[in-house]
Amino acid sequence: MALLEILQFPDPRLRNKATPVTEVNDTVRQHVDNMLETMYKAQGVGLASTQVDIDQRIVVIDVSEEGDDPLVFINPKITPLEGPTSEMAEGCLSVPGFYEPLGRPENVRVTALDRDGEEFSMDCDGLLSVCIQHECDHLDGKLFIDTLSSLKRTRIRKKLEKNRRLATA
């Protein structure tokens, strides 16, 4: 396995739309393993392939307390279910250190392929629901900060750029 570089805002590659996986093979499984290793090392709960510059529709998530229940979603499709919208503070490995409240459907159904290429569906709520929606946004080139005002996005971009300069100085 290998650690992958997590792209950070405002990297334009974060705006790429991922292409569907046509065959779940050893290369895709290696991407999954590398993404999981990278997510755990970064202490995240989710990671989309576009965040590590992989142009395929792959998401890995682990919202368990112990960090030992990895979920793999290849070519995920989300369907909102009946019920309320809830607001939860979201953060992102590609926008480190920033958290903003976002409203999303509280309950969704996700249909995807697993690590072995088998189709499955599962109903999600709570943190898992927010996480799968957040990561699928990444696959479409969207970031959670896109919902913020342009002023706030500019401030975040400038702060991240300053942090990168300081880190390399």
trRosetta pair geometry for C-beta under 8 A, 3 or more apart (Angstrom, degrees):
i j d omega theta_ij theta_ji phi_ij phi_ji
1 30 8.0 -173 -109 -158 61 71
1 33 5.0 -118 -106 141 106 107
1 34 5.6 175 -160 -89 79 59
1 37 4.6 134 157 -39 133 154
2 34 5.1 -8 60 -122 73 112
2 37 7.2 137 71 76 22 146
3 34 7.4 175 -100 -164 13 84
3 37 6.1 -113 -86 121 61 109
3 38 5.3 123 -149 -94 63 80
3 41 5.8 -26 -116 31 117 165
4 34 5.4 83 -35 153 112 111
4 35 6.8 -15 19 -90 140 53
4 38 4.5 -42 39 -76 87 150
4 52 4.0 41 130 -158 139 128
4 53 7.7 -160 178 39 117 87
4 54 7.9 -37 -152 -32 158 110
5 52 6.6 138 71 -142 49 74
5 53 7.3 13 74 10 96 120
6 38 6.6 154 -58 169 97 121
6 42 6.2 53 -29 -85 151 156
6 47 7.6 -95 -110 -134 111 116
6 51 5.6 -7 -148 155 80 100
6 52 6.1 -45 -98 -85 52 78
6 93 5.1 -77 -171 141 151 114
6 94 6.2 -136 163 -82 98 68
7 11 4.3 -115 -177 71 107 154
7 13 5.5 -120 -125 76 162 112
7 14 5.4 -167 113 -62 129 93
7 50 7.8 -67 38 142 135 63
7 51 5.7 -152 40 -166 90 48
7 52 7.0 -168 -7 -89 88 24
7 53 6.1 112 -44 -46 123 90
7 94 5.8 8 90 -125 70 110
8 11 5.9 100 66 -12 43 113
8 94 5.4 176 -117 -163 42 60
8 95 7.2 133 -156 -79 76 37
8 96 6.9 -46 -122 1 118 97
8 160 6.1 -168 156 -180 122 132
8 164 7.4 175 80 -71 148 126
9 14 6.3 -50 -87 26 65 167
9 92 8.0 65 -21 97 119 131
9 94 5.6 95 -28 143 81 91
9 95 4.8 18 9 -88 131 87
9 143 6.3 83 -87 -138 125 166
9 145 6.8 37 -117 35 168 144
9 156 7.0 6 104 127 138 111
9 157 6.4 -101 137 -100 100 76
9 160 6.1 100 82 44 85 172
10 14 7.8 -125 -171 34 32 128
10 157 5.0 22 -43 -130 118 114
10 160 7.6 146 -18 76 72 134
10 161 7.9 -15 11 -59 101 105
11 14 5.2 101 81 -15 87 101
11 94 7.7 -103 37 -161 112 110
12 15 5.6 -46 -171 24 58 115
13 16 5.5 -18 -168 -10 56 117
13 50 7.2 -176 145 -177 81 81
13 53 5.5 -5 157 -103 149 91
14 50 6.4 101 -140 142 46 106
14 51 6.9 33 -116 -103 89 57
14 94 5.9 126 -112 -178 136 151
14 138 7.4 -70 -163 -146 82 85
14 141 7.1 117 134 -147 53 61
14 143 6.3 28 149 -61 128 117
15 141 4.3 46 -172 -164 46 109
16 50 5.6 -171 72 -139 94 113
16 55 6.4 -72 145 -110 139 92
16 141 5.8 -174 68 -92 17 103
17 50 8.0 -36 -124 -92 15 142
17 139 7.1 49 -156 150 59 56
17 140 5.6 6 -122 -144 92 41
17 141 4.9 -58 -66 -24 68 113
18 48 7.6 -135 -29 167 146 106
18 49 5.8 93 -114 74 144 115
18 50 5.3 -117 -54 -58 107 103
18 54 7.7 27 -123 106 116 68
18 55 5.7 177 -130 -167 66 46
18 56 5.7 12 -172 113 110 9
18 57 4.5 144 115 -74 122 62
18 58 7.6 -136 -177 14 153 62
18 139 4.4 -66 29 -155 123 79
18 140 7.8 -69 24 -60 83 34
19 55 5.7 32 16 150 97 91
19 56 6.2 -43 68 -106 73 50
19 57 6.8 -119 94 -24 26 90
20 56 7.6 15 156 -154 14 71
20 57 5.3 -19 -108 14 45 129
20 75 5.1 43 -144 -108 91 111
21 24 6.2 56 142 -73 134 68
21 28 5.8 71 -146 -116 135 140
21 56 5.0 59 -75 -171 86 115
21 57 6.0 -120 -15 52 83 81
21 58 6.7 69 -48 -60 129 91
21 74 5.1 -41 32 -179 147 111
21 75 5.5 -118 35 -43 91 101
21 113 7.1 -112 73 50 127 139
23 28 7.4 -166 102 -16 57 136
23 117 7.5 -14 -171 -112 50 135
24 28 5.0 -106 -141 77 56 149
24 29 7.1 78 176 -50 85 85
24 74 6.0 99 -91 107 114 172
24 113 5.8 -151 -50 142 137 138
24 115 7.3 147 -174 170 133 28
24 116 6.7 101 122 150 142 18
24 117 3.3 -166 47 -76 133 96
25 28 5.5 101 48 12 56 99
25 29 7.2 -110 112 -1 32 94
26 29 5.5 -55 -143 41 35 112
26 30 6.2 40 154 -24 67 103
27 30 5.7 -51 -150 32 30 113
27 31 6.7 36 149 -20 62 101
28 31 5.5 -49 -153 32 36 115
28 32 6.5 40 148 -21 65 102
28 56 6.9 -121 -117 137 94 162
28 58 7.0 179 -161 -83 91 137
28 74 6.9 44 175 -119 132 140
29 32 5.4 -48 -150 33 36 117
29 33 6.5 37 151 -19 66 102
29 115 6.0 76 -117 -173 89 91
30 33 5.7 -50 -146 37 34 111
30 34 6.2 32 155 -16 66 107
31 34 5.9 -59 -147 41 28 109
31 35 6.1 29 155 -21 65 109
31 49 6.7 17 167 -118 127 113
31 54 5.5 119 -149 -146 127 159
31 56 6.9 47 137 55 171 134
31 58 6.0 106 121 56 124 173
32 35 5.8 -57 -146 37 27 111
32 36 6.4 27 156 -19 63 105
32 58 6.3 -124 -83 -170 77 134
32 60 6.3 134 -154 -74 72 120
32 72 5.4 16 -147 -128 130 132
32 74 7.9 -57 -78 -67 120 108
32 115 5.7 167 136 -118 172 97
33 36 5.8 -54 -149 35 29 110
33 37 6.4 29 154 -17 64 106
34 37 5.7 -53 -147 37 32 112
34 38 6.2 32 154 -19 65 109
34 52 7.6 177 121 146 107 159
35 38 5.6 -56 -146 39 30 112
35 39 6.1 33 155 -22 66 106
35 47 5.2 -173 -178 99 97 127
35 49 6.7 -62 -92 -92 142 66
35 52 6.2 -157 -105 20 85 152
35 54 7.6 -80 -71 17 116 148
35 58 6.7 -175 -18 124 165 120
35 60 4.7 150 118 4 116 136
36 39 5.7 -53 -143 35 30 111
36 40 6.3 26 159 -15 65 107
36 47 7.9 -170 -84 44 32 129
36 60 5.0 -130 -77 -177 73 157
36 62 7.7 75 -142 -25 92 124
36 70 5.4 7 -128 -132 128 148
37 40 6.1 -58 -148 39 27 107
37 41 6.2 27 155 -19 64 110
38 41 5.8 -56 -145 37 28 111
38 42 6.2 16 159 -8 64 112
38 47 6.4 131 92 -145 104 171
38 52 6.2 84 98 -91 170 142
39 42 6.1 -67 -147 45 26 103
39 44 4.7 -92 -159 67 76 106
39 45 7.7 -96 177 58 114 1
39 46 7.0 -81 -140 158 133 6
39 47 4.1 -131 -83 -14 110 130
39 60 5.7 -145 -13 96 153 118
39 62 7.1 132 121 21 132 105
39 93 7.6 -114 -123 -49 66 159
40 43 7.4 28 -179 -79 34 36
40 44 7.8 -89 -63 46 20 70
40 62 7.4 15 -81 41 88 144
40 67 6.3 112 -128 177 98 124
42 47 7.8 105 51 -79 134 126
42 93 5.3 49 143 -132 147 128
44 47 5.8 96 96 -57 144 93
44 93 4.7 -38 -82 -59 141 123
45 61 6.4 22 149 -157 70 74
45 62 6.1 -125 -152 74 60 56
45 63 5.1 55 -171 -94 122 66
45 127 7.2 -51 152 162 157 119
45 131 5.7 -91 117 -114 109 138
46 59 6.7 -7 -167 -175 99 99
46 60 7.0 169 -149 91 52 52
46 61 4.4 -4 -103 -106 88 83
46 62 7.8 179 -72 24 53 50
46 63 7.8 3 -50 -61 94 88
46 131 4.4 167 -45 -171 142 104
46 132 7.6 -153 -122 -72 145 38
46 134 6.4 114 82 82 151 113
46 135 4.7 -115 164 -61 127 123
47 51 5.7 -118 -163 62 78 137
47 52 6.9 35 171 -22 118 115
47 59 7.3 165 85 -154 45 57
47 60 5.3 -4 56 58 91 94
47 61 7.9 -176 22 -75 57 50
47 93 6.5 -10 -101 27 89 149
47 135 7.1 42 82 -122 11 119
48 51 5.1 103 64 -7 74 104
48 58 7.4 141 -161 87 53 55
48 59 5.2 -23 -104 -103 70 83
48 135 4.4 163 -62 -165 101 81
48 136 7.5 176 -102 -67 131 20
48 138 3.4 156 48 88 157 137
48 139 5.5 -131 -164 -52 130 75
49 52 6.3 -76 -159 49 41 91
49 54 3.8 -83 -175 78 100 106
49 55 7.3 -146 131 -37 119 7
49 56 5.3 -70 146 67 169 69
49 57 6.9 -157 29 -124 133 10
49 58 4.1 80 -48 54 124 91
49 59 7.2 -93 -15 -67 81 46
49 139 7.1 52 42 -101 92 87
50 53 7.4 38 -165 -85 38 25
50 54 7.1 -103 -70 60 29 60
50 55 7.4 58 -98 -102 73 45
50 138 5.0 -174 55 156 117 92
50 139 6.0 169 -12 -102 122 39
50 141 7.1 -135 -168 -83 163 53
51 93 6.4 72 -180 79 146 111
51 94 5.2 -124 -133 -56 104 120
51 138 5.8 -27 -42 -167 97 145
54 58 6.6 -26 106 41 132 121
56 74 7.9 -17 147 -146 108 90
57 74 6.7 102 100 -170 80 52
57 75 4.8 79 93 -92 128 48
57 76 6.8 -149 160 22 108 67
57 139 5.1 59 -128 -153 81 135
58 72 7.5 -26 -163 -165 90 87
58 73 7.4 147 -159 84 43 58
58 74 5.5 -10 -106 -108 75 73
59 72 7.6 151 84 -159 56 42
59 73 4.3 -10 61 62 102 106
59 74 8.0 -165 27 -73 66 33
59 76 5.7 -25 21 -6 127 137
59 112 7.9 -90 44 -124 105 158
59 132 6.9 102 131 -135 155 67
59 135 4.2 102 -138 139 126 136
59 136 6.7 -47 -58 -66 151 63
59 138 7.9 130 -100 59 102 116
59 139 7.0 -74 -57 -47 105 122
60 70 6.2 -18 -168 -165 102 104
60 71 7.0 153 -159 80 51 54
60 72 5.7 -15 -105 -103 76 66
60 73 7.7 -171 -77 24 31 74
61 70 7.4 140 77 -157 40 56
61 71 4.6 -20 66 61 91 106
61 73 7.2 24 4 -2 109 112
61 128 7.0 104 146 -137 144 77
61 131 5.2 115 -137 135 129 131
61 132 6.5 -53 -49 -75 160 73
61 135 6.6 -121 -68 -17 107 156
62 67 5.6 76 130 -145 133 57
62 68 7.5 119 -164 15 132 12
62 69 5.7 144 -144 72 89 61
62 70 4.8 -45 -74 -96 113 55
62 71 6.6 164 -78 11 55 76
63 69 7.8 -51 54 78 53 111
63 127 4.8 159 -157 110 141 118
63 128 5.1 -134 23 -75 153 76
63 131 5.9 -154 -66 -8 122 157
64 67 6.1 -168 78 -58 92 19
64 68 5.9 -82 92 46 145 59
64 69 3.8 103 -34 26 142 115
66 69 7.5 86 63 -12 92 91
71 128 7.9 59 15 -141 160 112
72 112 8.0 -155 121 124 58 134
72 114 5.7 90 79 -158 103 59
72 115 4.6 70 66 -57 159 87
73 76 4.0 22 160 -66 123 119
73 110 6.3 -40 -126 156 138 135
73 112 3.9 -54 -155 -164 78 176
73 113 7.8 106 -167 55 41 49
73 132 6.9 87 -22 -134 166 103
73 135 7.7 118 57 102 131 135
74 112 5.7 130 51 174 45 101
74 113 4.0 -46 72 69 106 97
74 114 7.1 -114 16 -20 103 1
74 115 7.6 135 -22 -83 122 32
74 117 7.5 -45 66 -102 149 49
75 112 5.9 156 76 -143 61 73
75 113 5.6 46 39 8 104 103
76 110 5.3 -19 -159 -167 108 111
76 111 7.2 142 -152 75 55 42
76 112 4.1 -24 -94 -84 67 120
76 132 6.8 -139 176 -169 156 104
76 135 7.9 56 44 99 153 106
76 136 5.6 -105 92 -94 122 111
76 139 7.5 161 51 0 98 161
77 110 7.0 149 73 -155 44 58
77 111 5.0 -17 58 60 98 92
77 112 7.0 172 16 -71 64 67
78 108 5.1 -10 -165 178 100 134
78 109 7.3 146 -156 77 51 47
78 110 5.4 -22 -98 -98 69 79
78 132 6.5 151 -94 130 122 109
78 133 6.2 106 -142 -97 167 72
78 136 5.6 -152 -18 24 128 174
79 108 6.4 149 75 -165 43 77
79 109 4.6 -14 61 59 100 97
79 110 7.8 -177 21 -78 70 33
79 111 7.5 34 -4 -5 108 102
80 105 4.0 -162 -135 -81 110 173
80 107 7.4 95 -167 87 61 61
80 108 5.4 -49 -105 -104 45 84
81 105 7.1 137 40 162 58 129
81 107 4.1 -61 62 115 115 105
81 108 6.0 -174 -1 -103 88 23
81 109 5.8 94 -56 -23 108 90
81 123 6.6 26 -39 -140 155 106
82 107 7.3 -11 68 71 42 129
83 105 7.0 97 77 -171 92 86
83 106 5.1 -96 125 62 120 109
83 107 4.5 61 42 21 148 119
84 106 5.2 35 78 -3 72 134
85 103 4.9 45 153 175 121 103
85 104 6.4 179 -155 92 87 17
85 105 5.7 -59 -104 -92 72 39
85 106 6.3 -176 -127 -27 18 84
86 103 7.0 -175 97 -142 20 68
86 104 7.0 -27 61 62 65 65
86 106 4.4 74 -5 -87 109 100
87 101 4.9 32 171 179 110 109
87 102 6.7 177 -144 85 72 25
87 103 4.7 -38 -86 -85 83 72
87 104 8.0 124 -101 14 39 64
88 101 6.8 176 94 -139 14 70
88 102 6.8 -28 62 57 62 72
88 104 7.4 -47 28 29 99 105
88 127 7.4 179 -171 -100 163 62
88 130 5.1 -58 60 -96 143 157
89 99 4.5 36 170 165 111 112
89 100 6.6 166 -147 86 70 13
89 101 5.1 -45 -85 -79 62 64
89 102 7.9 106 -127 10 21 72
90 99 6.6 172 80 -151 29 70
90 100 6.2 -27 55 64 79 67
90 101 7.6 116 6 -124 75 19
90 102 5.0 -13 3 15 125 120
90 130 6.6 -153 -90 171 105 119
90 134 5.9 177 -149 -101 135 136
90 144 4.8 -136 104 -147 134 161
91 95 7.2 -148 -171 82 60 91
91 96 7.9 45 176 -131 107 37
91 97 7.9 152 -149 42 117 8
91 98 6.5 154 -130 84 80 48
91 99 4.4 -40 -71 -92 93 84
92 95 4.3 48 68 34 111 93
92 96 7.6 -102 90 -64 60 40
92 98 7.5 -18 36 70 87 90
92 134 7.3 -154 -92 176 98 123
92 143 6.8 95 176 -158 179 92
92 144 5.7 -180 -42 20 129 118
92 145 7.8 -104 21 -22 141 96
93 96 6.5 11 -157 -75 37 85
94 138 7.7 136 4 -117 145 122
94 143 6.9 -110 92 -121 127 117
95 98 5.1 -59 143 50 103 117
95 143 6.6 108 -36 -175 130 126
95 144 7.2 -126 33 52 146 98
95 145 5.8 154 -110 -28 164 129
95 156 6.5 5 -160 171 112 132
95 160 7.1 -84 -142 -75 60 142
96 160 7.4 120 48 -117 79 104
97 159 7.9 -120 91 130 132 125
97 163 7.8 161 14 -75 152 166
98 145 7.2 28 114 -81 142 120
98 156 5.5 18 -84 -130 163 119
100 144 6.5 168 58 137 110 112
100 145 6.9 113 15 -99 146 66
100 147 7.6 178 117 74 138 106
100 148 6.2 -83 -139 -73 169 117
102 130 7.9 129 76 -148 107 107
102 144 5.9 -100 -49 -158 151 106
102 147 6.1 108 -117 53 105 158
104 129 7.1 172 114 132 120 98
104 130 5.7 134 56 -113 144 72
104 133 5.1 149 -163 90 144 163
105 108 5.6 103 95 -63 121 93
105 129 7.1 -110 99 171 74 125
105 133 7.3 155 47 -80 86 150
106 125 6.0 20 154 -144 79 88
106 126 7.8 31 -169 -52 80 35
106 129 6.3 66 174 103 34 163
107 123 6.6 0 -171 -176 98 100
107 124 7.1 162 -151 83 51 51
107 125 5.0 -18 -99 -92 77 93
107 129 6.2 -88 -108 -108 26 149
108 123 7.4 171 91 -153 36 57
108 124 5.3 -14 64 58 82 99
108 129 5.2 136 20 -143 98 95
108 132 6.7 -148 79 82 135 125
108 133 6.4 141 -14 -62 161 104
109 121 5.9 10 178 -176 103 107
109 122 7.2 176 -151 89 64 30
109 123 5.2 -35 -97 -97 77 67
109 124 7.4 158 -99 13 25 78
110 121 6.9 172 88 -149 44 60
110 122 6.0 -12 58 59 88 77
110 124 6.0 25 -3 -8 109 124
110 132 5.3 -91 -64 175 148 152
111 119 6.9 9 -178 -172 92 98
111 120 7.3 -170 -145 96 57 38
111 121 4.5 -21 -96 -96 80 90
112 119 7.3 -180 100 -142 26 61
112 120 6.6 -19 65 60 68 76
112 121 8.0 131 16 -93 59 46
113 117 5.3 -15 -175 -144 125 37
113 118 6.6 136 -155 63 71 27
113 119 5.7 -45 -95 -87 65 55
113 120 7.7 109 -128 16 22 76
114 117 7.2 -54 65 16 63 16
114 118 5.0 -10 35 58 108 84
114 119 7.9 -169 -3 -88 80 9
114 120 5.7 42 -41 5 107 123
124 128 4.4 -125 -157 115 108 105
124 129 4.2 159 123 -79 98 69
124 132 5.6 94 64 14 173 140
125 128 6.8 43 59 58 32 98
125 129 5.0 0 -131 -30 20 129
126 129 6.0 118 50 14 33 101
126 130 7.4 -70 136 1 36 98
127 130 5.7 -56 -148 39 35 110
127 131 5.9 35 155 -22 69 110
128 131 5.6 -56 -142 38 29 113
128 132 6.3 26 162 -17 66 105
129 132 6.3 -56 -145 36 25 103
129 133 6.5 20 158 -13 61 111
130 133 6.0 -65 -153 41 27 108
130 134 6.0 29 153 -22 67 112
131 134 5.6 -55 -144 36 29 113
131 135 6.3 22 160 -14 65 108
132 135 6.0 -55 -142 41 30 106
132 136 6.1 29 158 -18 65 109
133 136 5.9 -56 -144 39 28 109
133 137 6.6 39 152 -26 61 101
134 137 5.8 -52 -159 26 29 116
134 138 7.2 34 145 -20 60 98
134 144 6.2 -12 -136 -65 100 115
135 138 5.4 -43 -161 25 42 117
135 139 7.1 45 144 -21 65 97
136 139 5.3 -43 -155 27 44 116
136 140 6.9 31 150 -7 66 103
137 140 5.9 -69 -157 45 36 103
137 142 4.0 -81 179 79 93 110
137 143 7.2 150 130 -82 117 14
137 144 7.1 102 90 -65 155 64
138 141 7.6 56 -174 -66 33 14
138 142 6.9 -102 -73 63 26 61
138 143 7.3 53 -96 -90 71 58
142 146 5.5 -80 -162 13 83 152
143 146 5.2 126 64 -26 70 94
144 147 6.6 -42 178 17 52 108
145 148 5.0 -37 -166 16 65 122
145 152 7.5 -148 -162 114 97 99
145 153 5.4 125 153 -108 112 90
145 156 6.0 -112 -140 62 150 164
146 153 7.7 46 -99 -94 32 137
148 152 4.2 -99 163 84 122 127
148 153 5.3 151 86 -52 111 83
148 156 7.7 78 80 -8 159 136
149 152 4.7 92 58 7 84 101
149 153 7.0 -149 94 -4 43 86
150 153 5.5 -53 -145 39 36 113
150 154 6.2 40 154 -23 67 105
151 154 5.8 -55 -150 34 28 112
151 155 6.6 29 152 -19 62 104
152 155 5.6 -51 -150 34 34 114
152 156 6.5 34 152 -19 65 104
153 156 5.7 -55 -149 37 32 111
153 157 6.3 35 153 -21 66 106
154 157 5.6 -51 -145 35 31 113
154 158 6.3 30 156 -17 65 107
155 158 5.9 -57 -147 38 29 109
155 159 6.3 28 156 -18 64 108
156 159 5.8 -57 -147 37 29 111
156 160 6.3 27 156 -16 65 107
157 160 5.9 -59 -149 38 28 108
157 161 6.3 26 155 -18 65 109
158 161 5.7 -55 -145 38 30 111
158 162 6.3 32 155 -20 64 106
159 162 5.7 -54 -148 36 30 112
159 163 6.4 33 152 -20 64 105
160 163 5.6 -52 -147 35 33 114
160 164 6.5 34 153 -20 65 103
161 164 5.7 -52 -149 35 32 112
161 165 6.5 34 152 -19 64 103
162 165 5.7 -53 -149 35 33 112
162 166 6.3 30 154 -17 65 107
163 166 5.8 -56 -147 39 30 110
163 167 6.2 32 154 -23 64 109
164 167 5.6 -55 -145 36 30 113
164 168 6.5 14 160 -7 65 109
165 168 6.3 -69 -149 43 27 98
165 169 6.2 37 153 -39 66 108
166 169 5.6 -48 -144 18 32 119
